[in-house]
Amino acid sequence: MVLTGVGVVAVGLALIAAACGGGGKKATTTGAASVSGSISVEAVWSGAEQASFKAVLNGFMAKYPNVSVSYKSDGDQLPTVLATEVSGGNPPDLAVVPQPGLMKQFVQKGALKPIDFAKPTIQQHYAPVWIDLGTVSGKLYGIVFKGANKSTGWYNVQLSNAAGVTPPKAWTALLSGAKKLQASGTKAYSIGGADGWTLTDLFENIFLRQAGPADYDLLTQHNMKWTSAPVKKALSTMAQVFGDTSNIAGGTQGALLTDFPTSVTNVFGNPPKAAIVFEGDFVEGTITSSTKAKPATNFNEFAFPSVDGKGADYVMGGGDTVVMFRNSAAARALIDYLATPQAAEIWAKRGGFSSPNKDVKASVYPDPIQRRMALALATAPVFRFDMSDQAPAAFGATVGQGEWKILQDFLKNPKNVNGIAAQLEASATKAYGH
Amino acid sequence: MSEGANNTAEPSSATAPPVLRGPGRLRRSAVALGFLAPAIVSLGVWVVYPTIATIIRSFYNAAGDRFVGIDNYKALFTTSVLTTAIKNNAIWVAVVPAVVTSIGLVLAVLTERVSWRVVFRTVVFMPMAISLFSAGVIWRVMDQQDPNVGAINAGVNVVRSAFVSGGPLTQAQSSTALATGSISHGFTLKTPLHPGTVARLGLTAIPPREIPKRAKQAVLPKPVKGEIAGVVWRDFSPRGGKPGRVDPGELGIPGATVILHNSAGASVATQTTAGNGDFAFSSVKPGTYRVEVGPQTFTVPYTGVAWLGSSLITGAIIVAYIWIWTGFAMVVIAAGLSAISREVLEAARTDGATEWQVFRRVTIPMLGPVLAVVFVTMVIYVLKVFDIVLSIAPGSVQDSANVIALAMWRTAFGGVNDFGLGSAIATFLFVLVIPVLALNVRRFRREV
């Protein structure tokens, strides 16, 4: 009732505005008011993220007063929930899926509607790489609303100052800095080895820089063998960290039992057990929720260092892609809205958000750390989506098997580059089917 | 659900007269059917149909569009992750029901005649009040390897530190290759020294918080005739500095134990360093000597037992599970115990039986049916154990901790979403549980 009341007032205002406004303005305002209906959106976001997304939806509903949007969080079970709803013939109007592979699956099933109507807005605000990500066999099916910059490292500022090291710009600087940190009496690395995905992210960052984006794409499609020279080279580079066992918090055994949140509190808790942890922009959320560390004075962030002198500004990351299951004017309006910088700025202002939208104003990000990460993401000369998220789940996204499990074995025994490469190739062949 | 079925079924059959004629009989059946309908419908929808659908699904591939015969069942017994799960489940069934029943029996018998038994039994029974998942979370924290986090390792550490004492430092390394060793064996300079020379014992990897408060700028002593002097210092400066050289800003380590060994390796003298880290052995006889920073300088920190590591994980989870279920066993057995006729026990005692003989020859046999109920119930619960394994085992060791129900969930919903193989695992588990269930149902029927 209350909502309808607000709607009526808003329509009234819109009509007045339309009556008073000039030609162009009149067309858009009446256009917005003529769209009506109620649509549903599902995503993984809960808690603070849910509140932020709802703020974005409120921004949409203020603009389209006759549309009501209901939001439901499916949490981590989103793929299962959506698959069930699709087979039951009852999908939501829109969903925000974290894996592009899932989007492709739904396209193959014929469950998704193309969103080519939004292309003008998207082309205006997004770099071409993001459009490619949402395109399946020539048609656009999804657009990334919330990006994730995973090419970041986080360091304990006090420990680094005590050791006299500065954030590394190159891989070699990272290794020598790690030695210095150790000499100063702290372990350098904290590794969340209990969660296999932290290890795949590290590998992908190294591989993207060292082998380059072309090889990265080949390996993503498994058109390059995991036993090939560039992969082995990246694994050997990774082993320079994994093999420095006396410099890893808890040693190898400890790292294998450290989950991602612990790997963060290891660095920023009291007393700290290590100085550096590699993971994406979402680390900041873990730091602020689980420790008392303050930005700049206690914790800070650096871009993943260049490897062999290449790729200092490359970004490997992820993104939550908006897709459409039911075509309606209201659903189309929401997709178009989510592609605008105004929508992204609502969440960006609230923090914990990196927009791939290059027209989002840098000033809206709440602090320099978030600003740097978001700008690096939106303006990266080379952006690649997380490789393991694009692989079949059996290989790239399953606890206890595939890449997650094999890289954990690699952490256990970093000397075994050839054996690990062979295992990865065997597992990938089975999962990709080629 | 099944209880509901019994409740609606029994009154109609119990009140039914033995013989009925034509229309009345029909009406009665209709009434009975009417009462049964809700139970039948819900059982059909939620139990019978899913069971049959699961069995059929287990003969199809992951996507469900191709019949694969018994391939999924072959995979079940050939995939190492799944055979580990079956093996672990066998361990669970072999250990848990027996241990829970025996501990429950012992606790029930021992507390039977003490006045505070209500308090004791309440405390032991309490874990039953929390869900298995939260109990798992509690134990996962208690089992942490870091003694600062895990309660169990903290306890071990307290006991251990009563026996182990040491110096001010818990970690260090030699700053140069000139000295070798470790904190548990001490650091010894490789080059032999003569009287009149100076020993440089540089250490690194010492956290700033462990440097003793009275530490001052390290000073390299001047060589003195007939004396072996030297310095133990933290050979690290954030501004740089050369390893092996005493640089400005580098602090001496006071309280370090320095041992002088003669050429035969025997210790001839011991010194403790001063605030600036220096030491001196005076009036040393001519000859060659070696200088060592003794292991007394260090306290080897307790790193904790990896309860959640791949080798101990199943044991750790079983302990948690026993902790939860012992209370249940104790309460059920205690109830059975109170139902035993006192006269039989008294008669046995009058006939000269010892307490042990009474327990062994009278109490246990009379408790037989109760013990069997507890045991069989535990077998069923243990066969389908799931949530506690999921909540205690960290992701990286879930393969080693795997059990059938968890393997089913991880296969069907853990990312791969192979519903074919998942259904096969579920069917296999179902087949395993059937005989035990049948046994239980038969017993219930006999008791009724």
HADDOCK unambig.tbl for C-alpha pairs under 7 A between the chains (distance, minus, plus):
assign (segid A and resid 162 and name CA) (segid B and resid 238 and name CA) 5.99 0.50 0.50
assign (segid A and resid 163 and name CA) (segid B and resid 238 and name CA) 4.65 0.50 0.50
assign (segid A and resid 164 and name CA) (segid B and resid 238 and name CA) 4.17 0.50 0.50
assign (segid A and resid 164 and name CA) (segid B and resid 239 and name CA) 6.01 0.50 0.50
assign (segid A and resid 182 and name CA) (segid B and resid 205 and name CA) 5.36 0.50 0.50
assign (segid A and resid 183 and name CA) (segid B and resid 204 and name CA) 4.93 0.50 0.50
assign (segid A and resid 183 and name CA) (segid B and resid 205 and name CA) 4.09 0.50 0.50
assign (segid A and resid 183 and name CA) (segid B and resid 236 and name CA) 6.53 0.50 0.50
assign (segid A and resid 184 and name CA) (segid B and resid 204 and name CA) 6.58 0.50 0.50
assign (segid A and resid 184 and name CA) (segid B and resid 205 and name CA) 5.14 0.50 0.50
assign (segid A and resid 184 and name CA) (segid B and resid 206 and name CA) 6.17 0.50 0.50
assign (segid A and resid 184 and name CA) (segid B and resid 207 and name CA) 6.20 0.50 0.50
assign (segid A and resid 184 and name CA) (segid B and resid 236 and name CA) 6.27 0.50 0.50
assign (segid A and resid 185 and name CA) (segid B and resid 204 and name CA) 6.85 0.50 0.50
assign (segid A and resid 185 and name CA) (segid B and resid 205 and name CA) 3.66 0.50 0.50
assign (segid A and resid 185 and name CA) (segid B and resid 206 and name CA) 4.09 0.50 0.50
assign (segid A and resid 185 and name CA) (segid B and resid 207 and name CA) 3.75 0.50 0.50
assign (segid A and resid 185 and name CA) (segid B and resid 208 and name CA) 6.79 0.50 0.50
assign (segid A and resid 186 and name CA) (segid B and resid 205 and name CA) 6.69 0.50 0.50
assign (segid A and resid 186 and name CA) (segid B and resid 207 and name CA) 6.01 0.50 0.50
assign (segid A and resid 194 and name CA) (segid B and resid 394 and name CA) 6.38 0.50 0.50
assign (segid A and resid 194 and name CA) (segid B and resid 395 and name CA) 5.50 0.50 0.50
assign (segid A and resid 194 and name CA) (segid B and resid 396 and name CA) 4.63 0.50 0.50
assign (segid A and resid 195 and name CA) (segid B and resid 395 and name CA) 6.17 0.50 0.50
assign (segid A and resid 195 and name CA) (segid B and resid 396 and name CA) 6.67 0.50 0.50
assign (segid A and resid 256 and name CA) (segid B and resid 396 and name CA) 6.47 0.50 0.50
assign (segid A and resid 257 and name CA) (segid B and resid 394 and name CA) 6.59 0.50 0.50
assign (segid A and resid 257 and name CA) (segid B and resid 396 and name CA) 6.82 0.50 0.50
assign (segid A and resid 393 and name CA) (segid B and resid 415 and name CA) 5.64 0.50 0.50
assign (segid A and resid 393 and name CA) (segid B and resid 416 and name CA) 5.27 0.50 0.50
assign (segid A and resid 394 and name CA) (segid B and resid 415 and name CA) 6.81 0.50 0.50
assign (segid A and resid 394 and name CA) (segid B and resid 416 and name CA) 4.80 0.50 0.50
assign (segid A and resid 397 and name CA) (segid B and resid 415 and name CA) 6.27 0.50 0.50
assign (segid A and resid 398 and name CA) (segid B and resid 414 and name CA) 6.30 0.50 0.50
assign (segid A and resid 398 and name CA) (segid B and resid 415 and name CA) 5.20 0.50 0.50
assign (segid A and resid 398 and name CA) (segid B and resid 416 and name CA) 6.50 0.50 0.50
assign (segid A and resid 399 and name CA) (segid B and resid 395 and name CA) 6.30 0.50 0.50
assign (segid A and resid 400 and name CA) (segid B and resid 395 and name CA) 6.97 0.50 0.50
assign (segid A and resid 400 and name CA) (segid B and resid 396 and name CA) 6.49 0.50 0.50
assign (segid A and resid 400 and name CA) (segid B and resid 398 and name CA) 6.73 0.50 0.50
assign (segid A and resid 400 and name CA) (segid B and resid 399 and name CA) 5.89 0.50 0.50
